[in-house]
Amino acid sequence: MTEKELLYVQDALGHEQYFQTQCQETSSQIQDPELKSCVQQLASQHKQLFQSFYGLL
């Protein structure tokens, strides 16, 4: 893996980690059960993407 590719993967990891954290924080503040579930699913998807990118390392 080239240095540029590694930097891309590190950047993608940071973004996915950030999005996951934001979704988790947001879902804890949402009252509507349907919307809360949707945001929790987004957090789960970002966690899976993070793990996929991490697996590249």
C-alpha positions in Angstrom: 0.0 0.0 0.0 1.4 3.4 -1.0 1.7 6.2 1.5 -1.1 8.1 -0.3 -3.4 5.1 -0.1 -2.6 4.7 3.6 -3.4 8.4 4.2 -6.8 7.9 2.4 -7.6 4.9 4.6 -6.6 6.8 7.8 -8.8 9.7 6.7 -11.7 7.4 5.9 -11.3 5.7 9.4 -11.5 9.1 11.0 -14.6 10.1 9.1 -16.4 6.9 9.9 -15.5 7.1 13.6 -16.7 10.7 13.7 -20.0 9.9 12.0 -20.6 6.9 14.3 -20.0 9.0 17.4 -22.3 11.8 16.1 -25.1 9.3 15.3 -24.8 7.8 18.8 -24.9 11.1 20.5 -27.8 12.3 18.4 -29.8 9.1 18.9 -29.5 9.5 22.7 -31.2 12.9 22.4 -34.1 11.9 20.0 -37.5 11.2 21.5 -39.3 9.8 18.5 -38.8 6.0 18.5 -38.9 5.6 14.7 -36.3 8.4 14.1 -34.2 7.1 17.0 -34.1 3.7 15.4 -33.1 5.1 12.0 -30.2 7.1 13.5 -29.1 4.0 15.5 -29.0 2.0 12.2 -26.8 4.8 10.7 -24.4 4.5 13.7 -24.3 0.7 13.1 -23.6 1.2 9.4 -20.7 3.6 10.2 -19.3 1.1 12.7 -19.3 -1.6 10.0 -17.7 0.7 7.5 -15.0 1.6 10.1 -14.3 -2.1 10.7 -14.1 -2.7 6.9 -11.6 0.1 6.4 -9.6 -1.0 9.5 -9.4 -4.5 8.0 -7.5 -3.0 5.1 -4.7 -2.2 7.4 
